[in-house]
């Protein structure tokens, strides 16, 4: 059953909508953009995620009797407006950048066109959906890249900020490159592979660590991974694991899947454990490491020679602990006049990064024909097309003397229409497809953009027409 989240909105969206209605301008067509201003953790790019949940939300917007009764009880809303909500039908056009796509500050990732009452009303759900999942997908991708090809499992359900954050965070982490999750419901509902073996309590429930390992090996001989740090990794955990491998699995013709270490100096312990397992005849037994990991700890452990085959990452992934906010915003960018012409709108601020880009826009990504790597993004007016059969000169919108002429490239529009007149016109890809798409798109970025510290700034430029509109409006409001 899809939860009705229509009332999950900021109260001012109701007060504004009521005002638009009573002023007779509620049906005026408006354009809103969601974009973000800064990449979490000082990274070179973010990962788009959450579009499927937006689709579900838009499909199910409705006001129930309880919603109308609540609004009426506030004593401030016009009865005509409440009647409008009773008969509400979503009729906006919506465009979004597909999930798994690397995204950059300043470019629209979601655009909504429709009656201003509706286009304004959906602000909160767009922001919380895209902000949250893009944050987790971005963090997961950083951790996966730090692991240098080793599998990363999302283990953070119990530390997430609520049930939805756990489930949808697991979904986003999978898009970002994790191989699975500890969260069973994320597998049931979204197909994120559920992974897990035992906790320390399993070991403690038996009379000895050896008996606990032996019982687990008998129960799961084809997937035997033992948690070896309940008492002492090197003195008892690994020796008891080897004993059980010899006495239980070997006679059955089975091989152990792995051991997991969840505490202590993981670099030191995995080196020693690897030596002991190899000498006992189990070089194929994998070593899994967990315990408050993130991309920096993983990178440092691997530099120091840790013998780790895969990672379980929990709280620092599912909460993006190092920077737990994805700062997406939702701003008006234009309105239509009686002729259907788009009148661009701009927000001006003394804080330069808060100045918005006006108009109805598209984002093009330019790729090298020789390497297929992404060269730059160009924000254009929506009806502009980039001719990739000719050379193109792009320029920095803030420092216009910085110019680059690009040849031998191809251009692809990023914003895809997902709703037309309130009807869904988009088929959401499977998670497997999104995960592979994300991997390929990240692989297509220059290595300098993927650095964890001081990454190269990816070019996000504007077309000349869009730049003229923006700086024309700025000049007007500064006079």
C-alpha positions in Angstrom: 0.0 0.0 0.0 1.4 3.4 -1.0 1.3 5.9 1.9 -0.5 9.1 1.2 2.1 11.8 1.9 0.2 14.7 0.5 0.1 16.6 3.8 3.9 16.2 4.2 4.5 19.8 3.3 5.5 23.0 4.9 2.5 25.0 6.3 3.5 28.1 4.3 2.8 26.2 1.1 -0.9 26.1 2.2 -1.0 29.8 3.2 0.6 30.8 -0.1 -1.7 28.5 -2.1 -4.7 29.9 -0.3 -3.5 33.4 -1.2 -2.9 32.6 -4.8 -6.4 31.2 -5.0 -8.1 34.2 -3.4 -6.1 36.6 -5.5 -7.2 34.8 -8.6 -3.7 33.8 -9.8 -3.6 30.2 -8.6 -3.8 28.8 -12.1 -1.0 30.9 -13.5 1.7 28.7 -14.9 5.0 28.8 -13.0 8.4 27.1 -13.3 10.4 25.9 -10.3 13.8 24.3 -10.2 15.4 22.2 -7.6 19.2 22.5 -7.5 22.0 22.4 -4.9 24.8 24.7 -4.1 27.6 22.7 -2.6 28.8 19.1 -2.8 28.9 17.2 0.5 32.4 16.4 2.0 34.0 18.8 -0.4 33.7 16.2 -3.2 33.9 16.7 -6.9 30.4 15.5 -7.7 27.2 14.2 -6.2 24.9 11.3 -7.3 21.3 11.8 -8.2 18.8 9.5 -6.4 15.2 9.4 -5.3 13.3 9.9 -8.6 11.3 6.7 -8.2 9.9 7.9 -4.9 9.0 11.2 -6.5 7.0 9.4 -9.2 5.1 7.4 -6.5 4.4 10.7 -4.6 3.1 12.6 -7.7 0.9 9.6 -8.6 -0.8 9.6 -5.2 -1.4 13.2 -4.4 -4.9 13.6 -3.0 -6.6 15.3 -0.1 -8.7 13.1 2.2 -11.6 14.2 4.3 -9.3 14.2 7.4 -6.9 16.6 5.6 -9.7 19.0 4.6 -11.1 18.9 8.2 -7.7 19.7 9.6 -7.2 22.7 7.3 -10.7 24.0 8.0 -10.0 23.8 11.7 -7.2 26.3 11.3 -9.8 28.9 10.6 -7.7 30.8 8.0 -8.4 29.1 4.7 -11.1 30.2 2.2 -13.9 27.7 1.7 -13.4 27.9 -2.1 -9.8 27.0 -1.7 -10.8 24.0 0.5 -13.2 22.9 -2.2 -10.4 23.2 -4.7 -8.3 20.8 -2.6 -11.2 18.3 -2.3 -11.2 18.0 -6.1 -7.5 18.2 -6.5 -5.9 16.6 -9.5 -2.1 16.9 -10.1 -1.6 18.4 -13.6 2.0 19.6 -13.7 4.8 18.7 -16.1 7.9 17.4 -14.3 11.5 16.8 -15.6 14.3 15.2 -13.6 17.8 14.0 -14.1 17.9 10.2 -14.0 19.0 8.4 -10.8 22.6 7.4 -10.8 23.8 10.4 -12.8 26.6 12.5 -11.4 25.3 16.0 -10.7 26.9 19.3 -9.9 26.0 22.6 -8.1 23.8 25.2 -9.8 22.2 23.0 -12.4 18.5 22.1 -12.1 18.0 18.4 -11.2 14.2 18.6 -11.0 12.0 21.1 -12.9 8.3 21.5 -12.3 5.9 23.5 -14.6 2.3 23.9 -13.7 -0.3 26.0 -11.9 1.5 27.9 -9.2 -0.6 26.4 -6.4 0.5 22.9 -7.4 4.1 23.6 -8.5 4.7 25.4 -5.2 2.9 22.8 -3.1 5.2 19.9 -4.0 8.3 21.7 -2.8 8.9 19.9 0.5 8.5 16.4 -0.8 10.8 17.0 -3.8 13.4 18.4 -1.5 13.3 15.8 1.2 13.2 12.9 -1.3 16.0 14.0 -3.5 18.1 15.6 -0.8 18.1 12.4 1.4 18.7 9.8 -1.3 21.2 11.9 -3.2 23.2 12.4 0.1 23.3 8.7 0.8 24.1 7.7 -2.8 26.9 10.2 -2.9 28.4 9.0 0.4 28.1 5.4 -0.6 29.8 6.1 -3.9 32.7 7.7 -2.1 33.1 4.7 0.2 32.8 2.2 -2.7 35.5 4.1 -4.6 37.8 4.1 -1.5 37.4 0.3 -1.3 39.2 -0.1 -4.7 37.0 -2.9 -6.0 36.3 -4.7 -2.8 32.6 -5.2 -2.0 30.9 -2.7 0.4 27.8 -3.8 2.4 25.4 -1.2 3.9 25.0 -2.1 7.6 23.4 1.0 9.1 19.7 0.4 9.6 19.8 0.6 13.4 21.6 3.9 13.3 19.4 5.6 10.6 17.2 8.5 11.5 14.0 6.6 11.3 12.5 3.7 9.3 12.2 5.5 6.0 15.8 6.7 6.3 16.9 3.1 6.8 15.0 1.6 3.9 15.4 4.3 1.4 19.0 4.9 2.5 19.7 1.3 1.7 18.1 1.8 -1.7 20.3 4.9 -2.4 23.4 3.2 -1.1 22.8 0.3 -3.6 22.5 2.8 -6.5 25.8 4.4 -5.3 27.6 1.1 -5.6 27.1 -1.0 -2.4 26.5 -4.7 -3.1 23.7 -5.1 -0.6 22.3 -4.2 2.8 21.6 -5.6 6.2 18.0 -4.2 6.0 15.7 -7.1 5.1 12.7 -5.0 4.2 14.8 -3.1 1.6 15.3 -6.4 -0.1 11.6 -7.3 0.1 10.3 -3.9 -1.1 13.1 -2.7 -3.5 15.2 -5.7 -4.3 18.4 -4.5 -2.6 20.1 -7.8 -1.7 19.9 -8.6 2.0 23.1 -9.8 3.6 24.1 -10.9 7.1 25.2 -13.8 9.2 25.4 -13.5 13.0 25.9 -11.1 15.9 28.0 -11.4 18.9 25.0 -12.6 20.8 25.0 -15.9 18.8 28.5 -16.6 20.1 27.5 -15.7 23.7 24.4 -17.9 23.7 26.6 -21.1 23.5 28.8 -22.6 26.1 31.9 -21.8 24.1 33.0 -19.9 20.9 33.9 -23.2 19.3 30.4 -24.7 19.9 28.8 -21.5 18.5 30.9 -21.7 15.4 30.2 -25.4 15.0 26.5 -24.9 15.2 26.5 -22.2 12.7 28.6 -24.2 10.3 26.2 -27.1 10.5 23.3 -24.8 9.9 24.8 -22.8 7.0 27.5 -25.0 5.4 27.2 -23.3 2.0 27.5 -19.7 3.4 29.6 -20.0 6.5 31.0 -16.7 7.7 32.0 -16.6 11.3 32.3 -13.5 13.6 35.7 -14.0 15.2 36.1 -11.0 17.6 33.7 -11.8 20.4 36.5 -12.7 22.8 39.9 -12.6 21.1 40.5 -12.6 17.4 43.9 -14.1 17.2 44.0 -16.3 20.3 40.5 -17.9 20.0 38.4 -16.5 17.1 40.6 -17.5 14.2 41.9 -20.8 15.8 38.3 -21.9 16.6 37.1 -20.9 13.1 39.9 -23.0 11.5 39.1 -25.9 13.8 35.4 -25.8 12.7 36.4 -25.5 9.1 38.5 -28.7 9.5 36.0 -30.7 11.6 32.7 -29.6 10.1 33.0 -28.2 6.6 35.9 -30.2 5.2 34.2 -33.6 5.8 31.1 -32.2 4.0 33.2 -31.2 1.1 32.5 -27.5 1.8 34.7 -24.5 1.9 34.3 -21.5 4.4 33.0 -18.3 3.0 34.7 -16.0 5.4 35.4 -14.5 8.8 34.3 -11.1 10.0 36.2 -8.8 12.4 34.2 -6.0 14.0 36.6 -4.4 16.5 40.2 -3.7 17.3 43.0 -2.6 15.0 41.6 -4.0 11.7 44.8 -3.5 9.8 46.9 -5.5 12.2 44.3 -8.1 12.9 43.5 -8.8 9.2 47.2 -9.2 8.4 47.7 -11.7 11.1 44.4 -13.5 10.4 45.2 -13.8 6.7 48.5 -15.5 7.5 46.9 -17.9 9.9 44.1 -18.8 7.5 46.6 -19.3 4.6 48.8 -21.5 6.7 45.8 -23.6 7.7 44.9 -24.2 4.0 42.2 -21.6 3.6 43.5 -18.9 1.3 40.1 -18.7 -0.2 38.4 -17.7 3.1 37.5 -14.1 2.8 38.0 -11.5 5.5 35.2 -9.0 6.2 35.8 -5.9 8.2 33.3 -3.6 9.9 33.3 -1.1 12.8 32.6 2.6 12.2 34.2 2.8 8.8 34.2 5.5 6.2 36.0 6.3 3.0 39.0 7.8 4.8 39.5 4.9 7.3 39.1 2.4 4.5 41.6 4.2 2.3 44.2 4.4 5.1 43.8 0.8 6.0 44.4 -0.4 2.5 47.5 1.9 2.2 48.8 0.2 5.3 48.4 -3.2 3.8 45.2 -4.4 5.5 44.1 -7.9 4.2 40.4 -7.1 3.8 38.2 -8.6 1.0 35.0 -6.7 1.8 33.6 -4.0 4.1 30.4 -3.6 6.2 29.8 0.1 6.7 27.0 1.3 9.0 26.4 4.6 10.7 28.9 6.8 8.8 27.2 5.8 5.5 23.5 5.6 6.4 23.6 9.0 8.1 26.4 10.5 6.0 27.9 11.4 9.4 30.7 13.6 8.1 28.2 15.9 6.4 24.6 14.9 7.0 22.8 17.6 4.9 22.4 17.8 1.2 21.6 21.4 0.6 19.1 21.2 -2.3 16.7 24.2 -2.7 13.6 24.8 -4.7 13.2 28.2 -6.4 10.8 29.9 -8.8 12.6 30.5 -12.1 9.8 31.8 -14.4 6.1 32.4 -15.0 4.0 32.4 -18.2 2.2 35.4 -19.5 -1.2 35.3 -21.3 0.6 34.4 -24.6 2.3 31.4 -23.0 5.7 33.1 -23.1 8.1 32.4 -20.2 8.9 35.5 -18.1 12.2 34.7 -16.3 12.4 35.3 -12.6 15.5 35.7 -10.4 16.3 35.8 -6.7 19.1 38.3 -6.0 21.3 38.1 -2.9 24.4 39.7 -1.6 25.5 36.1 -1.1 26.5 35.3 -4.7 25.9 31.5 -4.4 22.2 32.3 -3.5 21.5 34.2 -6.8 19.3 31.9 -8.9 19.4 31.2 -12.6 16.2 32.3 -14.3 14.1 30.7 -17.0 13.0 27.3 -18.2 16.2 25.3 -18.7 17.8 22.2 -19.9 21.2 20.7 -18.9 23.5 19.3 -21.6 26.5 17.1 -20.8 29.3 17.2 -23.3 31.4 14.1 -23.8 34.7 13.5 -25.6 34.2 11.4 -28.7 37.7 10.0 -28.2 37.5 8.9 -24.6 33.7 9.2 -23.8 34.7 11.1 -20.7 32.5 14.0 -19.6 34.0 17.3 -20.4 31.5 19.8 -19.1 27.9 20.6 -18.5 26.1 23.5 -20.2 22.9 25.0 -18.8 20.7 26.3 -21.7 17.2 27.6 -22.3 15.0 24.6 -22.7 14.3 25.2 -26.4 18.0 25.6 -27.2 19.9 22.7 -28.8 23.7 22.2 -28.8 25.0 21.4 -32.3 27.7 18.8 -31.6 28.8 18.7 -35.3 30.5 22.1 -34.8 33.1 23.4 -32.3 31.6 25.0 -29.2 33.1 27.7 -27.0 32.0 27.5 -23.4 32.8 30.0 -20.7 32.7 30.4 -16.9 29.5 32.2 -16.0 31.2 34.1 -13.1 34.6 34.7 -14.8 33.7 35.1 -18.4 37.3 35.5 -19.6 37.8 31.8 -18.8 36.9 30.2 -22.1 37.4 26.8 -23.7 36.7 25.8 -27.3 35.6 22.1 -27.5 35.8 20.0 -30.6 35.1 16.3 -31.4 32.4 16.0 -28.7 28.8 14.9 -28.4 26.1 16.4 -26.3 23.3 14.7 -24.3 20.4 16.4 -22.5 20.1 15.3 -18.9 16.7 16.4 -17.8 14.1 13.8 -18.8 10.3 14.4 -18.6 8.7 12.2 -16.0 5.2 13.7 -15.9 3.1 15.4 -18.6 0.0 17.2 -17.6 0.0 15.2 -14.4 0.3 11.8 -16.1 3.5 9.7 -15.6 5.4 9.3 -18.9 8.5 7.7 -17.5 9.4 4.1 -16.8 11.6 3.9 -13.7 14.6 1.6 -14.4 15.3 -1.3 -12.1 17.8 -0.9 -9.3 20.2 -3.2 -11.0 20.1 -1.0 -14.1 20.5 2.2 -12.0 23.5 0.8 -10.1 25.3 -0.2 -13.3 24.4 3.1 -15.0 25.8 5.0 -12.0 29.0 3.0 -12.2 29.4 3.7 -15.8 28.7 7.4 -15.4 31.2 7.8 -12.6 33.8 5.9 -14.6 33.3 8.5 -17.3 34.5 11.3 -15.1 38.1 12.4 -15.1 40.1 11.0 -12.3 40.9 14.5 -11.1 37.2 15.1 -10.4 37.0 12.0 -8.3 39.7 13.0 -5.8 38.5 13.0 -2.2 40.6 16.1 -1.3 40.7 19.2 -3.5 39.1 17.7 -6.5 39.2 19.4 -9.9 36.2 21.7 -10.3 34.0 20.3 -13.1 32.8 22.9 -15.6 29.1 23.9 -15.3 28.6 26.7 -17.8 25.7 28.6 -19.4 24.7 29.2 -22.9 25.2 32.8 -24.1 21.4 33.3 -24.3 20.9 32.2 -20.7 23.8 34.2 -19.5 22.4 37.3 -21.2 19.0 36.8 -19.5 20.5 36.3 -16.1 22.9 39.2 -16.1 20.3 41.4 -17.8 18.1 40.8 -14.8 20.9 41.4 -12.3 21.7 44.7 -14.0 18.1 45.7 -13.8 17.8 45.0 -10.1 21.1 46.6 -9.3 20.2 50.0 -10.9 
